[in-house]
Amino acid sequence: VWPHHYRGVGLLRQGKPAAAAAAFGACVALAPDVGWCWHNRGLALQAAGDATAAAADFDRAKRLGVGR
């Protein structure tokens, strides 16, 4: 999970949100019960302009206990 997380963070900082969303997507696939994976992918999707998908990821993160 961690290599994908760090890759996603780096890609977001480089202004590549779609690629970051893909990296965070790997985190979600590897650790679907970890809320911060969903939250980070939501941030990347939001930055990429996909508000609907971002909202779904934020909702999932909240259900898993992130953002409370």
PQR file with spaces between the fields and no chain letter, atoms N, CA, C, O and H, PARSE charges and radii, in Angstrom:
ATOM       1  N    VAL     1       0.820   -1.194    0.000 -0.4000 1.5000
ATOM       2  CA   VAL     1       0.000    0.000    0.000 -0.0000 2.0000
ATOM       3  C    VAL     1       0.866    1.260    0.000  0.5500 1.7000
ATOM       4  O    VAL     1       0.594    2.197   -0.751 -0.5500 1.4000
ATOM       5  N    TRP     2       1.887    1.289    0.822 -0.4000 1.5000
ATOM       6  CA   TRP     2       2.665    2.516    0.999 -0.0000 2.0000
ATOM       7  C    TRP     2       3.332    3.022   -0.271  0.5500 1.7000
ATOM       8  O    TRP     2       3.310    4.230   -0.505 -0.5500 1.4000
ATOM       9  H    TRP     2       2.107    0.528    1.432  0.4000 1.0000
ATOM      10  N    PRO     3       3.918    2.181   -1.095 -0.5600 1.5000
ATOM      11  CA   PRO     3       4.518    2.728   -2.329  0.2800 2.0000
ATOM      12  C    PRO     3       3.496    3.444   -3.207  0.5500 1.7000
ATOM      13  O    PRO     3       3.803    4.471   -3.813 -0.5500 1.4000
ATOM      14  N    HIS     4       2.280    2.900   -3.276 -0.4000 1.5000
ATOM      15  CA   HIS     4       1.230    3.534   -4.074 -0.0000 2.0000
ATOM      16  C    HIS     4       0.788    4.850   -3.442  0.5500 1.7000
ATOM      17  O    HIS     4       0.500    5.821   -4.141 -0.5500 1.4000
ATOM      18  H    HIS     4       2.031    2.065   -2.785  0.4000 1.0000
ATOM      19  N    HIS     5       0.737    4.869   -2.113 -0.4000 1.5000
ATOM      20  CA   HIS     5       0.383    6.100   -1.404 -0.0000 2.0000
ATOM      21  C    HIS     5       1.397    7.199   -1.719  0.5500 1.7000
ATOM      22  O    HIS     5       1.023    8.307   -2.105 -0.5500 1.4000
ATOM      23  H    HIS     5       0.970    4.080   -1.545  0.4000 1.0000
ATOM      24  N    TYR     6       2.668    6.888   -1.553 -0.4000 1.5000
ATOM      25  CA   TYR     6       3.702    7.899   -1.802 -0.0000 2.0000
ATOM      26  C    TYR     6       3.716    8.338   -3.263  0.5500 1.7000
ATOM      27  O    TYR     6       3.935    9.511   -3.566 -0.5500 1.4000
ATOM      28  H    TYR     6       2.972    5.988   -1.240  0.4000 1.0000
ATOM      29  N    ARG     7       3.484    7.396   -4.154 -0.4000 1.5000
ATOM      30  CA   ARG     7       3.402    7.761   -5.577 -0.0000 2.0000
ATOM      31  C    ARG     7       2.240    8.722   -5.805  0.5500 1.7000
ATOM      32  O    ARG     7       2.390    9.720   -6.510 -0.5500 1.4000
ATOM      33  H    ARG     7       3.306    6.443   -3.908  0.4000 1.0000
ATOM      34  N    GLY     8       1.091    8.430   -5.218 -0.4000 1.5000
ATOM      35  CA   GLY     8      -0.068    9.299   -5.364 -0.0000 2.0000
ATOM      36  C    GLY     8       0.183   10.695   -4.820  0.5500 1.7000
ATOM      37  O    GLY     8      -0.187   11.685   -5.451 -0.5500 1.4000
ATOM      38  H    GLY     8       0.969    7.619   -4.645  0.4000 1.0000
ATOM      39  N    VAL     9       0.806   10.780   -3.661 -0.4000 1.5000
ATOM      40  CA   VAL     9       1.128   12.086   -3.077 -0.0000 2.0000
ATOM      41  C    VAL     9       2.053   12.865   -4.005  0.5500 1.7000
ATOM      42  O    VAL     9       1.836   14.050   -4.255 -0.5500 1.4000
ATOM      43  H    VAL     9       1.107    9.975   -3.149  0.4000 1.0000
ATOM      44  N    GLY    10       3.072   12.202   -4.508 -0.4000 1.5000
ATOM      45  CA   GLY    10       4.007   12.866   -5.417 -0.0000 2.0000
ATOM      46  C    GLY    10       3.331   13.346   -6.687  0.5500 1.7000
ATOM      47  O    GLY    10       3.596   14.450   -7.161 -0.5500 1.4000
ATOM      48  H    GLY    10       3.249   11.239   -4.304  0.4000 1.0000
ATOM      49  N    LEU    11       2.463   12.520   -7.232 -0.4000 1.5000
ATOM      50  CA   LEU    11       1.765   12.907   -8.457 -0.0000 2.0000
ATOM      51  C    LEU    11       0.820   14.079   -8.221  0.5500 1.7000
ATOM      52  O    LEU    11       0.696   14.955   -9.077 -0.5500 1.4000
ATOM      53  H    LEU    11       2.248   11.623   -6.847  0.4000 1.0000
ATOM      54  N    LEU    12       0.155   14.104   -7.073 -0.4000 1.5000
ATOM      55  CA   LEU    12      -0.698   15.254   -6.753 -0.0000 2.0000
ATOM      56  C    LEU    12       0.137   16.522   -6.666  0.5500 1.7000
ATOM      57  O    LEU    12      -0.261   17.565   -7.183 -0.5500 1.4000
ATOM      58  H    LEU    12       0.256   13.393   -6.378  0.4000 1.0000
ATOM      59  N    ARG    13       1.271   16.440   -6.028 -0.4000 1.5000
ATOM      60  CA   ARG    13       2.151   17.608   -5.896 -0.0000 2.0000
ATOM      61  C    ARG    13       2.683   18.074   -7.246  0.5500 1.7000
ATOM      62  O    ARG    13       2.994   19.253   -7.419 -0.5500 1.4000
ATOM      63  H    ARG    13       1.595   15.593   -5.608  0.4000 1.0000
ATOM      64  N    GLN    14       2.789   17.165   -8.193 -0.4000 1.5000
ATOM      65  CA   GLN    14       3.246   17.511   -9.541 -0.0000 2.0000
ATOM      66  C    GLN    14       2.111   18.020  -10.423  0.5500 1.7000
ATOM      67  O    GLN    14       2.331   18.372  -11.582 -0.5500 1.4000
ATOM      68  H    GLN    14       2.537   16.207   -8.053  0.4000 1.0000
ATOM      69  N    GLY    15       0.906   18.056   -9.879 -0.4000 1.5000
ATOM      70  CA   GLY    15      -0.239   18.527  -10.652 -0.0000 2.0000
ATOM      71  C    GLY    15      -0.789   17.506  -11.620  0.5500 1.7000
ATOM      72  O    GLY    15      -1.311   17.861  -12.677 -0.5500 1.4000
ATOM      73  H    GLY    15       0.728   17.770   -8.938  0.4000 1.0000
ATOM      74  N    LYS    16      -0.675   16.231  -11.260 -0.4000 1.5000
ATOM      75  CA   LYS    16      -1.169   15.139  -12.103 -0.0000 2.0000
ATOM      76  C    LYS    16      -2.237   14.350  -11.337  0.5500 1.7000
ATOM      77  O    LYS    16      -2.000   13.215  -10.924 -0.5500 1.4000
ATOM      78  H    LYS    16      -0.251   15.943  -10.401  0.4000 1.0000
ATOM      79  N    PRO    17      -3.418   14.962  -11.152 -0.5600 1.5000
ATOM      80  CA   PRO    17      -4.426   14.321  -10.300  0.2800 2.0000
ATOM      81  C    PRO    17      -4.994   13.016  -10.851  0.5500 1.7000
ATOM      82  O    PRO    17      -5.316   12.120  -10.071 -0.5500 1.4000
ATOM      83  N    ALA    18      -5.125   12.885  -12.159 -0.4000 1.5000
ATOM      84  CA   ALA    18      -5.665   11.634  -12.710 -0.0000 2.0000
ATOM      85  C    ALA    18      -4.716   10.472  -12.438  0.5500 1.7000
ATOM      86  O    ALA    18      -5.151    9.379  -12.078 -0.5500 1.4000
ATOM      87  H    ALA    18      -4.863   13.613  -12.792  0.4000 1.0000
ATOM      88  N    ALA    19      -3.429   10.712  -12.611 -0.4000 1.5000
ATOM      89  CA   ALA    19      -2.448    9.665  -12.314 -0.0000 2.0000
ATOM      90  C    ALA    19      -2.406    9.379  -10.817  0.5500 1.7000
ATOM      91  O    ALA    19      -2.233    8.232  -10.406 -0.5500 1.4000
ATOM      92  H    ALA    19      -3.076   11.601  -12.904  0.4000 1.0000
ATOM      93  N    ALA    20      -2.565   10.417  -10.005 -0.4000 1.5000
ATOM      94  CA   ALA    20      -2.599   10.232   -8.556 -0.0000 2.0000
ATOM      95  C    ALA    20      -3.804    9.385   -8.158  0.5500 1.7000
ATOM      96  O    ALA    20      -3.694    8.514   -7.295 -0.5500 1.4000
ATOM      97  H    ALA    20      -2.706   11.349  -10.338  0.4000 1.0000
ATOM      98  N    ALA    21      -4.951    9.638   -8.784 -0.4000 1.5000
ATOM      99  CA   ALA    21      -6.146    8.851   -8.490 -0.0000 2.0000
ATOM     100  C    ALA    21      -5.910    7.377   -8.803  0.5500 1.7000
ATOM     101  O    ALA    21      -6.381    6.503   -8.076 -0.5500 1.4000
ATOM     102  H    ALA    21      -5.039   10.346   -9.485  0.4000 1.0000
ATOM     103  N    ALA    22      -5.187    7.105   -9.874 -0.4000 1.5000
ATOM     104  CA   ALA    22      -4.881    5.713  -10.215 -0.0000 2.0000
ATOM     105  C    ALA    22      -3.976    5.085   -9.156  0.5500 1.7000
ATOM     106  O    ALA    22      -4.179    3.933   -8.773 -0.5500 1.4000
ATOM     107  H    ALA    22      -4.805    7.815  -10.465  0.4000 1.0000
ATOM     108  N    ALA    23      -2.981    5.834   -8.682 -0.4000 1.5000
ATOM     109  CA   ALA    23      -2.087    5.318   -7.640 -0.0000 2.0000
ATOM     110  C    ALA    23      -2.867    5.062   -6.349  0.5500 1.7000
ATOM     111  O    ALA    23      -2.693    4.025   -5.710 -0.5500 1.4000
ATOM     112  H    ALA    23      -2.817    6.770   -8.994  0.4000 1.0000
ATOM     113  N    PHE    24      -3.723    6.008   -5.972 -0.4000 1.5000
ATOM     114  CA   PHE    24      -4.530    5.812   -4.773 -0.0000 2.0000
ATOM     115  C    PHE    24      -5.568    4.704   -4.984  0.5500 1.7000
ATOM     116  O    PHE    24      -6.001    4.063   -4.026 -0.5500 1.4000
ATOM     117  H    PHE    24      -3.864    6.851   -6.491  0.4000 1.0000
ATOM     118  N    GLY    25      -5.955    4.488   -6.222 -0.4000 1.5000
ATOM     119  CA   GLY    25      -6.845    3.378   -6.538 -0.0000 2.0000
ATOM     120  C    GLY    25      -6.204    2.039   -6.215  0.5500 1.7000
ATOM     121  O    GLY    25      -6.878    1.100   -5.792 -0.5500 1.4000
ATOM     122  H    GLY    25      -5.602    5.009   -7.000  0.4000 1.0000
ATOM     123  N    ALA    26      -4.896    1.962   -6.419 -0.4000 1.5000
ATOM     124  CA   ALA    26      -4.183    0.743   -6.036 -0.0000 2.0000
ATOM     125  C    ALA    26      -4.227    0.558   -4.527  0.5500 1.7000
ATOM     126  O    ALA    26      -4.351   -0.566   -4.040 -0.5500 1.4000
ATOM     127  H    ALA    26      -4.349    2.724   -6.762  0.4000 1.0000
ATOM     128  N    CYS    27      -4.125    1.668   -3.780 -0.4000 1.5000
ATOM     129  CA   CYS    27      -4.263    1.588   -2.316 -0.0000 2.0000
ATOM     130  C    CYS    27      -5.633    1.042   -1.943  0.5500 1.7000
ATOM     131  O    CYS    27      -5.749    0.170   -1.082 -0.5500 1.4000
ATOM     132  H    CYS    27      -4.024    2.580   -4.176  0.4000 1.0000
ATOM     133  N    VAL    28      -6.667    1.557   -2.593 -0.4000 1.5000
ATOM     134  CA   VAL    28      -8.039    1.106   -2.320 -0.0000 2.0000
ATOM     135  C    VAL    28      -8.170   -0.383   -2.618  0.5500 1.7000
ATOM     136  O    VAL    28      -8.796   -1.119   -1.855 -0.5500 1.4000
ATOM     137  H    VAL    28      -6.573    2.265   -3.292  0.4000 1.0000
ATOM     138  N    ALA    29      -7.587   -0.823   -3.715 -0.4000 1.5000
ATOM     139  CA   ALA    29      -7.678   -2.238   -4.085 -0.0000 2.0000
ATOM     140  C    ALA    29      -6.951   -3.135   -3.086  0.5500 1.7000
ATOM     141  O    ALA    29      -7.413   -4.233   -2.775 -0.5500 1.4000
ATOM     142  H    ALA    29      -7.079   -0.225   -4.335  0.4000 1.0000
ATOM     143  N    LEU    30      -5.818   -2.663   -2.591 -0.4000 1.5000
ATOM     144  CA   LEU    30      -5.016   -3.463   -1.665 -0.0000 2.0000
ATOM     145  C    LEU    30      -5.534   -3.416   -0.226  0.5500 1.7000
ATOM     146  O    LEU    30      -5.358   -4.363    0.540 -0.5500 1.4000
ATOM     147  H    LEU    30      -5.442   -1.771   -2.844  0.4000 1.0000
ATOM     148  N    ALA    31      -6.176   -2.297    0.129 -0.4000 1.5000
ATOM     149  CA   ALA    31      -6.652   -2.124    1.507 -0.0000 2.0000
ATOM     150  C    ALA    31      -8.034   -1.473    1.502  0.5500 1.7000
ATOM     151  O    ALA    31      -8.171   -0.321    1.913 -0.5500 1.4000
ATOM     152  H    ALA    31      -6.319   -1.527   -0.493  0.4000 1.0000
ATOM     153  N    PRO    32      -9.052   -2.189    1.046 -0.5600 1.5000
ATOM     154  CA   PRO    32     -10.379   -1.583    0.896  0.2800 2.0000
ATOM     155  C    PRO    32     -11.052   -1.173    2.202  0.5500 1.7000
ATOM     156  O    PRO    32     -12.030   -0.426    2.178 -0.5500 1.4000
ATOM     157  N    ASP    33     -10.556   -1.641    3.326 -0.4000 1.5000
ATOM     158  CA   ASP    33     -11.147   -1.286    4.615 -0.0000 2.0000
ATOM     159  C    ASP    33     -10.373   -0.183    5.340  0.5500 1.7000
ATOM     160  O    ASP    33     -10.604    0.068    6.523 -0.5500 1.4000
ATOM     161  H    ASP    33      -9.761   -2.248    3.346  0.4000 1.0000
ATOM     162  N    VAL    34      -9.455    0.473    4.627 -0.4000 1.5000
ATOM     163  CA   VAL    34      -8.654    1.551    5.204 -0.0000 2.0000
ATOM     164  C    VAL    34      -9.179    2.876    4.660  0.5500 1.7000
ATOM     165  O    VAL    34      -9.045    3.175    3.474 -0.5500 1.4000
ATOM     166  H    VAL    34      -9.268    0.269    3.667  0.4000 1.0000
ATOM     167  N    GLY    35      -9.770    3.653    5.540 -0.4000 1.5000
ATOM     168  CA   GLY    35     -10.453    4.876    5.127 -0.0000 2.0000
ATOM     169  C    GLY    35      -9.588    5.914    4.459  0.5500 1.7000
ATOM     170  O    GLY    35     -10.040    6.592    3.537 -0.5500 1.4000
ATOM     171  H    GLY    35      -9.879    3.410    6.504  0.4000 1.0000
ATOM     172  N    TRP    36      -8.332    6.060    4.909 -0.4000 1.5000
ATOM     173  CA   TRP    36      -7.510    7.101    4.300 -0.0000 2.0000
ATOM     174  C    TRP    36      -7.176    6.789    2.852  0.5500 1.7000
ATOM     175  O    TRP    36      -6.869    7.706    2.091 -0.5500 1.4000
ATOM     176  H    TRP    36      -7.964    5.509    5.659  0.4000 1.0000
ATOM     177  N    CYS    37      -7.224    5.536    2.447 -0.4000 1.5000
ATOM     178  CA   CYS    37      -7.026    5.211    1.027 -0.0000 2.0000
ATOM     179  C    CYS    37      -8.151    5.832    0.196  0.5500 1.7000
ATOM     180  O    CYS    37      -7.905    6.445   -0.843 -0.5500 1.4000
ATOM     181  H    CYS    37      -7.474    4.791    3.065  0.4000 1.0000
ATOM     182  N    TRP    38      -9.373    5.664    0.665 -0.4000 1.5000
ATOM     183  CA   TRP    38     -10.533    6.221   -0.028 -0.0000 2.0000
ATOM     184  C    TRP    38     -10.493    7.744   -0.011  0.5500 1.7000
ATOM     185  O    TRP    38     -10.786    8.391   -1.016 -0.5500 1.4000
ATOM     186  H    TRP    38      -9.573    5.165    1.509  0.4000 1.0000
ATOM     187  N    HIS    39     -10.130    8.307    1.132 -0.4000 1.5000
ATOM     188  CA   HIS    39     -10.067    9.768    1.266 -0.0000 2.0000
ATOM     189  C    HIS    39      -9.057   10.362    0.281  0.5500 1.7000
ATOM     190  O    HIS    39      -9.355   11.340   -0.405 -0.5500 1.4000
ATOM     191  H    HIS    39      -9.891    7.781    1.948  0.4000 1.0000
ATOM     192  N    ASN    40      -7.879    9.776    0.216 -0.4000 1.5000
ATOM     193  CA   ASN    40      -6.846   10.297   -0.684 -0.0000 2.0000
ATOM     194  C    ASN    40      -7.259   10.167   -2.145  0.5500 1.7000
ATOM     195  O    ASN    40      -7.012   11.068   -2.947 -0.5500 1.4000
ATOM     196  H    ASN    40      -7.637    8.981    0.774  0.4000 1.0000
ATOM     197  N    ARG    41      -7.883    9.055   -2.487 -0.4000 1.5000
ATOM     198  CA   ARG    41      -8.350    8.938   -3.867 -0.0000 2.0000
ATOM     199  C    ARG    41      -9.433    9.978   -4.143  0.5500 1.7000
ATOM     200  O    ARG    41      -9.497   10.539   -5.237 -0.5500 1.4000
ATOM     201  H    ARG    41      -8.083    8.323   -1.835  0.4000 1.0000
ATOM     202  N    GLY    42     -10.277   10.229   -3.158 -0.4000 1.5000
ATOM     203  CA   GLY    42     -11.290   11.273   -3.305 -0.0000 2.0000
ATOM     204  C    GLY    42     -10.666   12.639   -3.553  0.5500 1.7000
ATOM     205  O    GLY    42     -11.151   13.398   -4.392 -0.5500 1.4000
ATOM     206  H    GLY    42     -10.226    9.773   -2.269  0.4000 1.0000
ATOM     207  N    LEU    43      -9.599   12.956   -2.834 -0.4000 1.5000
ATOM     208  CA   LEU    43      -8.901   14.224   -3.054 -0.0000 2.0000
ATOM     209  C    LEU    43      -8.363   14.322   -4.476  0.5500 1.7000
ATOM     210  O    LEU    43      -8.476   15.363   -5.123 -0.5500 1.4000
ATOM     211  H    LEU    43      -9.205   12.339   -2.153  0.4000 1.0000
ATOM     212  N    ALA    44      -7.782   13.240   -4.950 -0.4000 1.5000
ATOM     213  CA   ALA    44      -7.228   13.235   -6.306 -0.0000 2.0000
ATOM     214  C    ALA    44      -8.337   13.352   -7.345  0.5500 1.7000
ATOM     215  O    ALA    44      -8.202   14.094   -8.318 -0.5500 1.4000
ATOM     216  H    ALA    44      -7.690   12.394   -4.424  0.4000 1.0000
ATOM     217  N    LEU    45      -9.422   12.632   -7.145 -0.4000 1.5000
ATOM     218  CA   LEU    45     -10.538   12.713   -8.094 -0.0000 2.0000
ATOM     219  C    LEU    45     -11.146   14.113   -8.107  0.5500 1.7000
ATOM     220  O    LEU    45     -11.511   14.629   -9.163 -0.5500 1.4000
ATOM     221  H    LEU    45      -9.533   12.029   -6.355  0.4000 1.0000
ATOM     222  N    GLN    46     -11.249   14.715   -6.939 -0.4000 1.5000
ATOM     223  CA   GLN    46     -11.763   16.080   -6.855 -0.0000 2.0000
ATOM     224  C    GLN    46     -10.853   17.040   -7.617  0.5500 1.7000
ATOM     225  O    GLN    46     -11.330   17.906   -8.351 -0.5500 1.4000
ATOM     226  H    GLN    46     -10.952   14.296   -6.081  0.4000 1.0000
ATOM     227  N    ALA    47      -9.554   16.885   -7.442 -0.4000 1.5000
ATOM     228  CA   ALA    47      -8.594   17.731   -8.153 -0.0000 2.0000
ATOM     229  C    ALA    47      -8.656   17.502   -9.660  0.5500 1.7000
ATOM     230  O    ALA    47      -8.376   18.407  -10.445 -0.5500 1.4000
ATOM     231  H    ALA    47      -9.167   16.182   -6.846  0.4000 1.0000
ATOM     232  N    ALA    48      -9.026   16.282  -10.057 -0.4000 1.5000
ATOM     233  CA   ALA    48      -9.140   15.955  -11.480 -0.0000 2.0000
ATOM     234  C    ALA    48     -10.470   16.422  -12.073  0.5500 1.7000
ATOM     235  O    ALA    48     -10.686   16.325  -13.281 -0.5500 1.4000
ATOM     236  H    ALA    48      -9.253   15.547   -9.418  0.4000 1.0000
ATOM     237  N    GLY    49     -11.362   16.932  -11.213 -0.4000 1.5000
ATOM     238  CA   GLY    49     -12.632   17.450  -11.701 -0.0000 2.0000
ATOM     239  C    GLY    49     -13.782   16.463  -11.688  0.5500 1.7000
ATOM     240  O    GLY    49     -14.835   16.739  -12.263 -0.5500 1.4000
ATOM     241  H    GLY    49     -11.186   17.011  -10.232  0.4000 1.0000
ATOM     242  N    ASP    50     -13.606   15.323  -11.048 -0.4000 1.5000
ATOM     243  CA   ASP    50     -14.666   14.316  -10.986 -0.0000 2.0000
ATOM     244  C    ASP    50     -15.336   14.374   -9.615  0.5500 1.7000
ATOM     245  O    ASP    50     -15.065   13.549   -8.742 -0.5500 1.4000
ATOM     246  H    ASP    50     -12.750   15.098  -10.581  0.4000 1.0000
ATOM     247  N    ALA    51     -16.212   15.360   -9.442 -0.4000 1.5000
ATOM     248  CA   ALA    51     -16.839   15.602   -8.145 -0.0000 2.0000
ATOM     249  C    ALA    51     -17.726   14.447   -7.695  0.5500 1.7000
ATOM     250  O    ALA    51     -17.796   14.156   -6.501 -0.5500 1.4000
ATOM     251  H    ALA    51     -16.432   16.030  -10.152  0.4000 1.0000
ATOM     252  N    THR    52     -18.394   13.793   -8.616 -0.4000 1.5000
ATOM     253  CA   THR    52     -19.301   12.693   -8.254 -0.0000 2.0000
ATOM     254  C    THR    52     -18.524   11.519   -7.681  0.5500 1.7000
ATOM     255  O    THR    52     -18.886   10.986   -6.632 -0.5500 1.4000
ATOM     256  H    THR    52     -18.337   14.029   -9.586  0.4000 1.0000
ATOM     257  N    ALA    53     -17.465   11.115   -8.359 -0.4000 1.5000
ATOM     258  CA   ALA    53     -16.646   10.006   -7.863 -0.0000 2.0000
ATOM     259  C    ALA    53     -15.943   10.384   -6.565  0.5500 1.7000
ATOM     260  O    ALA    53     -15.800    9.556   -5.665 -0.5500 1.4000
ATOM     261  H    ALA    53     -17.171   11.548   -9.211  0.4000 1.0000
ATOM     262  N    ALA    54     -15.506   11.634   -6.472 -0.4000 1.5000
ATOM     263  CA   ALA    54     -14.855   12.094   -5.249 -0.0000 2.0000
ATOM     264  C    ALA    54     -15.812   12.018   -4.071  0.5500 1.7000
ATOM     265  O    ALA    54     -15.431   11.563   -2.993 -0.5500 1.4000
ATOM     266  H    ALA    54     -15.623   12.306   -7.203  0.4000 1.0000
ATOM     267  N    ALA    55     -17.048   12.457   -4.263 -0.4000 1.5000
ATOM     268  CA   ALA    55     -18.037   12.418   -3.189 -0.0000 2.0000
ATOM     269  C    ALA    55     -18.297   10.992   -2.733  0.5500 1.7000
ATOM     270  O    ALA    55     -18.456   10.743   -1.537 -0.5500 1.4000
ATOM     271  H    ALA    55     -17.358   12.827   -5.140  0.4000 1.0000
ATOM     272  N    ALA    56     -18.342   10.057   -3.666 -0.4000 1.5000
ATOM     273  CA   ALA    56     -18.549    8.651   -3.309 -0.0000 2.0000
ATOM     274  C    ALA    56     -17.389    8.129   -2.467  0.5500 1.7000
ATOM     275  O    ALA    56     -17.600    7.397   -1.499 -0.5500 1.4000
ATOM     276  H    ALA    56     -18.212   10.259   -4.636  0.4000 1.0000
ATOM     277  N    ASP    57     -16.167    8.503   -2.833 -0.4000 1.5000
ATOM     278  CA   ASP    57     -15.001    8.070   -2.059 -0.0000 2.0000
ATOM     279  C    ASP    57     -14.989    8.715   -0.678  0.5500 1.7000
ATOM     280  O    ASP    57     -14.649    8.056    0.304 -0.5500 1.4000
ATOM     281  H    ASP    57     -15.995    9.097   -3.619  0.4000 1.0000
ATOM     282  N    PHE    58     -15.357    9.999   -0.584 -0.4000 1.5000
ATOM     283  CA   PHE    58     -15.411   10.662    0.717 -0.0000 2.0000
ATOM     284  C    PHE    58     -16.471   10.012    1.610  0.5500 1.7000
ATOM     285  O    PHE    58     -16.257    9.850    2.811 -0.5500 1.4000
ATOM     286  H    PHE    58     -15.634   10.535   -1.382  0.4000 1.0000
ATOM     287  N    ASP    59     -17.602    9.644    1.029 -0.4000 1.5000
ATOM     288  CA   ASP    59     -18.646    8.962    1.799 -0.0000 2.0000
ATOM     289  C    ASP    59     -18.140    7.627    2.340  0.5500 1.7000
ATOM     290  O    ASP    59     -18.387    7.279    3.494 -0.5500 1.4000
ATOM     291  H    ASP    59     -17.775    9.775    0.053  0.4000 1.0000
ATOM     292  N    ARG    60     -17.437    6.895    1.499 -0.4000 1.5000
ATOM     293  CA   ARG    60     -16.877    5.603    1.929 -0.0000 2.0000
ATOM     294  C    ARG    60     -15.859    5.816    3.044  0.5500 1.7000
ATOM     295  O    ARG    60     -15.842    5.067    4.020 -0.5500 1.4000
ATOM     296  H    ARG    60     -17.237    7.178    0.561  0.4000 1.0000
ATOM     297  N    ALA    61     -15.015    6.831    2.904 -0.4000 1.5000
ATOM     298  CA   ALA    61     -14.021    7.130    3.941 -0.0000 2.0000
ATOM     299  C    ALA    61     -14.705    7.453    5.265  0.5500 1.7000
ATOM     300  O    ALA    61     -14.256    7.009    6.321 -0.5500 1.4000
ATOM     301  H    ALA    61     -15.029    7.439    2.110  0.4000 1.0000
ATOM     302  N    LYS    62     -15.782    8.217    5.213 -0.4000 1.5000
ATOM     303  CA   LYS    62     -16.515    8.549    6.439 -0.0000 2.0000
ATOM     304  C    LYS    62     -17.096    7.304    7.089  0.5500 1.7000
ATOM     305  O    LYS    62     -17.057    7.165    8.312 -0.5500 1.4000
ATOM     306  H    LYS    62     -16.147    8.578    4.355  0.4000 1.0000
ATOM     307  N    ARG    63     -17.636    6.397    6.278 -0.4000 1.5000
ATOM     308  CA   ARG    63     -18.189    5.153    6.832 -0.0000 2.0000
ATOM     309  C    ARG    63     -17.108    4.316    7.508  0.5500 1.7000
ATOM     310  O    ARG    63     -17.384    3.552    8.433 -0.5500 1.4000
ATOM     311  H    ARG    63     -17.668    6.510    5.285  0.4000 1.0000
ATOM     312  N    LEU    64     -15.879    4.472    7.035 -0.4000 1.5000
ATOM     313  CA   LEU    64     -14.759    3.717    7.620 -0.0000 2.0000
ATOM     314  C    LEU    64     -14.096    4.469    8.775  0.5500 1.7000
ATOM     315  O    LEU    64     -13.152    3.967    9.384 -0.5500 1.4000
ATOM     316  H    LEU    64     -15.655    5.092    6.283  0.4000 1.0000
ATOM     317  N    GLY    65     -14.591    5.671    9.074 -0.4000 1.5000
ATOM     318  CA   GLY    65     -14.097    6.374   10.253 -0.0000 2.0000
ATOM     319  C    GLY    65     -13.145    7.518    9.992  0.5500 1.7000
ATOM     320  O    GLY    65     -12.595    8.072   10.944 -0.5500 1.4000
ATOM     321  H    GLY    65     -15.358    6.079    8.579  0.4000 1.0000
ATOM     322  N    VAL    66     -12.926    7.894    8.753 -0.4000 1.5000
ATOM     323  CA   VAL    66     -12.058    9.021    8.447 -0.0000 2.0000
ATOM     324  C    VAL    66     -12.903   10.262    8.323  0.5500 1.7000
ATOM     325  O    VAL    66     -13.960   10.226    7.693 -0.5500 1.4000
ATOM     326  H    VAL    66     -13.373    7.444    7.980  0.4000 1.0000
ATOM     327  N    GLY    67     -12.466   11.364    8.908 -0.4000 1.5000
ATOM     328  CA   GLY    67     -13.176   12.615    8.789 -0.0000 2.0000
ATOM     329  C    GLY    67     -14.235   12.850    9.840  0.5500 1.7000
ATOM     330  O    GLY    67     -15.094   13.718    9.684 -0.5500 1.4000
ATOM     331  H    GLY    67     -11.608   11.393    9.420  0.4000 1.0000
ATOM     332  N    ARG    68     -14.177   12.079   10.911 -0.4000 1.5000
ATOM     333  CA   ARG    68     -15.163   12.264   11.985 -0.0000 2.0000
ATOM     334  C    ARG    68     -14.605   13.161   13.042  0.5500 1.7000
ATOM     335  O    ARG    68     -15.280   13.441   14.033 -0.5500 1.4000
ATOM     336  H    ARG    68     -13.479   11.374   11.037  0.4000 1.0000
